[in-house]
Amino acid sequence: MRKYNIRTLEDLKAAKLELKVEYTLKQNMLKSDGKSFMKQFTLGALIKKYVTPNNLFKADEKLNISGTAMSLLLPMVMNKTLFRGAGFLTKAAVGLVSGKVGKSLDAEHLSAIFNSVKGWFGKKKDQKAKKFVDYGIPPDSETY
């Protein structure tokens, strides 16, 4: 517990102002710490932390989790999107073929596909950043 040496009204006002500044600083610091703590538990942060290719490879060598999941999800996605208006026989054939393809996909293939798709979208930003700046110096000049 703090002890204050307050003898006049000005001392009281100064102590009150000092305490007010102190608790607002602590409040702001607590809010920022709370936000940074909660960011650790967002879906994106958890995926970055636990769903890395190394972690998937360790579990995938024994169980082939990604192949099993893809053999179940790929036929459903194909039939719901690309072959929506197709008949029963076409959907059955697509289901069998995509199920076999899904079993052959492991974590290494999935991460390579993800990185290639990510690369398509990342190239646009890199091209904008690499603009040539013309300073007016001719290319065959000695200062070039």
Buried (B, 14 or more C-beta within 10 A) or exposed (E): EEEEEEEEEEEEEEBEEEEEEEEEEEEEEEEEEEEEEEEEEEEEEEEEEEEEBEEBBEEBEEEBEBBBEBBEEBBEEBBEEEBEEBEEEEBEEBBEEBBEBBBEBBBEEBBEEEEEEEEEEEEEEEEEEEEEEEEEEEEEEEEE
